[in-house]
Amino acid sequence: MKQGNKRIAGICTLFVLTLASAAVCAWAVTRYVGESRGRYALYAIGLAALIYIIIEAVNSARFIKHKAKKVGGSRESAAAALVLMNENAEEVGFWDLRGRAGLVIGRGGDDIQPDIDLSGTEYFSAVSAEHAVLNYASGNWYLADVGSKNGTALSRGESGQKMLLAPGDPVPIRPGDTIYIAEETILSVR
């Protein structure tokens, strides 16, 4: 059963249990206090249950809409930034990816200015002028090595397994992944 359907089934079950509880409470009040008060107690409990169900239905609609948005590959679920990390795992650089369609990662020089310039890093000499590219398509960011001298690798956040990218073969990146430019320069995907 899908997550949204489970939530709706849970709300319906809760509604039935609430009404059953209201009926038992009304019966008890009617039996021990009097019929008119029992009727009012039933109305009050039923109204409270109805208000609760309406609130839960609205929240479920928001939940289902949010899940559909995520599954559709919106920019909210895509990587939003790259963070340059030093050897002490400290953040030393930041690049916002939002609103961009493509970026070149490399080492700047006289005639080349990459979008993500790693010329100020400790291992800049191992970074090619045009080392790798990032492209946004179909709701995801894709990383590809462009035939760099020292290669590009990617480590998945959940597994930590490092894979070397084949030149020209784009691979999707997600928040939590780590990009290795020439094995030494580390970009954290956020």
C-alpha positions in Angstrom: 0.0 0.0 0.0 1.3 3.5 -0.8 2.3 5.8 2.0 -0.5 8.3 1.2 -3.1 5.5 1.2 -1.8 4.1 4.5 -2.2 7.6 6.0 -5.8 7.9 4.7 -6.6 4.4 6.0 -5.2 5.4 9.4 -7.3 8.5 9.5 -10.5 6.6 8.6 -9.7 4.0 11.3 -9.1 6.7 13.9 -12.4 8.4 12.9 -14.3 5.1 13.4 -12.6 4.5 16.8 -13.3 8.1 17.9 -17.0 7.8 17.0 -17.2 4.4 18.8 -15.6 6.0 21.9 -18.0 8.9 21.6 -21.0 6.5 21.6 -19.7 4.6 24.6 -19.1 7.9 26.5 -22.6 9.2 25.5 -24.1 5.9 26.7 -22.3 6.1 30.0 -23.3 9.8 30.6 -26.9 9.0 29.6 -27.0 6.0 32.0 -25.5 7.7 35.0 -26.3 11.5 34.5 -29.4 11.7 32.3 -30.5 11.5 28.7 -30.2 15.2 27.8 -26.6 15.6 29.0 -25.6 12.3 27.3 -26.9 13.7 24.0 -24.9 16.9 24.4 -21.8 14.9 25.3 -22.2 12.9 22.2 -22.6 16.0 20.1 -19.5 17.6 21.6 -17.4 14.5 21.2 -18.6 14.0 17.6 -17.9 17.6 16.7 -14.4 17.3 18.2 -13.8 14.1 16.2 -15.0 15.8 13.0 -12.7 18.8 13.5 -9.8 16.5 14.2 -10.5 14.5 11.0 -10.7 17.6 8.9 -7.4 18.8 10.2 -5.8 15.4 9.5 -7.3 15.3 6.0 -5.7 18.7 5.2 -2.4 17.5 6.6 -2.6 14.3 4.6 -3.3 16.3 1.4 -0.2 18.4 2.1 1.9 15.3 2.9 0.8 13.5 -0.4 1.4 16.7 -2.4 4.9 17.1 -0.8 5.7 13.4 -1.6 4.6 13.8 -5.2 6.8 16.9 -5.6 9.8 15.0 -4.2 9.2 12.0 -6.4 8.9 14.2 -9.5 12.5 15.4 -9.2 12.0 18.9 -8.1 14.9 21.3 -7.4 14.2 20.9 -3.7 15.4 17.3 -3.8 18.4 18.0 -6.0 21.8 19.2 -4.8 21.8 22.9 -3.9 25.5 23.6 -3.2 29.1 22.3 -3.4 31.3 22.9 -0.4 35.1 22.8 -0.7 36.6 20.9 2.2 40.3 21.1 3.4 42.3 18.2 4.9 40.9 19.0 8.3 37.3 18.6 7.0 36.7 22.4 7.4 34.7 24.3 4.8 36.9 26.6 2.8 34.8 27.3 -0.2 31.1 27.4 -1.2 29.2 27.4 -4.6 25.5 27.8 -4.8 24.0 25.6 -7.5 20.4 26.9 -7.4 19.2 28.7 -10.5 22.1 27.3 -12.5 22.0 24.9 -15.5 25.7 23.9 -15.9 29.1 24.6 -14.3 32.7 23.8 -15.2 35.0 22.6 -12.4 38.7 23.3 -13.0 41.7 25.5 -12.4 41.6 29.1 -13.6 44.3 30.6 -15.7 44.9 33.5 -18.1 42.4 32.4 -20.7 40.2 30.0 -18.7 37.8 30.9 -15.8 35.9 27.9 -14.6 32.7 28.4 -12.6 34.2 26.4 -9.7 37.8 27.6 -9.7 40.1 25.3 -7.6 43.3 27.2 -8.4 43.5 28.4 -4.8 43.5 24.9 -3.3 46.5 23.1 -1.9 46.6 20.5 -4.7 45.7 22.9 -7.6 48.6 21.6 -9.7 46.7 18.2 -10.0 43.5 19.9 -11.2 43.1 20.3 -15.0 42.0 23.6 -16.4 38.7 22.0 -17.4 38.5 19.1 -15.1 34.8 18.2 -14.8 31.3 19.5 -15.5 28.0 19.7 -13.7 24.8 19.8 -15.7 21.2 20.1 -14.4 18.7 18.0 -16.3 15.4 16.2 -15.5 15.4 17.3 -11.9 19.0 16.1 -11.1 22.5 17.4 -11.2 24.9 15.2 -13.2 28.7 15.1 -12.8 31.0 14.1 -15.7 34.8 14.1 -16.0 35.9 15.8 -19.2 39.1 13.8 -19.8 41.1 15.3 -17.0 44.7 14.3 -16.4 44.2 13.0 -12.8 40.5 11.9 -12.9 37.3 12.6 -11.0 35.8 10.2 -8.4 32.4 10.2 -6.6 31.6 8.7 -3.2 28.0 8.0 -2.4 26.8 9.4 0.9 25.0 6.3 2.1 27.6 3.7 1.1 30.8 5.7 1.1 32.1 3.6 -1.8 34.3 5.6 -4.1 34.0 5.2 -7.9 36.2 6.6 -10.6 34.2 8.3 -13.4 34.8 7.4 -17.0 35.5 10.5 -19.1 32.3 11.8 -20.7 30.0 9.5 -18.7 27.6 11.6 -16.6 26.6 10.3 -13.1 23.8 11.8 -11.0 24.9 13.4 -7.7 22.8 13.9 -4.6 23.1 15.7 -1.3 25.5 13.8 0.9 27.8 12.7 -1.9 31.5 13.6 -2.1 33.3 14.6 -5.3 37.0 14.0 -5.5 38.8 16.1 -8.0 42.3 14.6 -8.8 41.9 12.4 -5.7 43.0 15.2 -3.3 40.5 18.1 -3.7 37.2 17.3 -1.9 33.8 18.9 -2.8 30.9 18.0 -0.5 27.5 17.9 -2.2 24.8 19.6 -0.1 
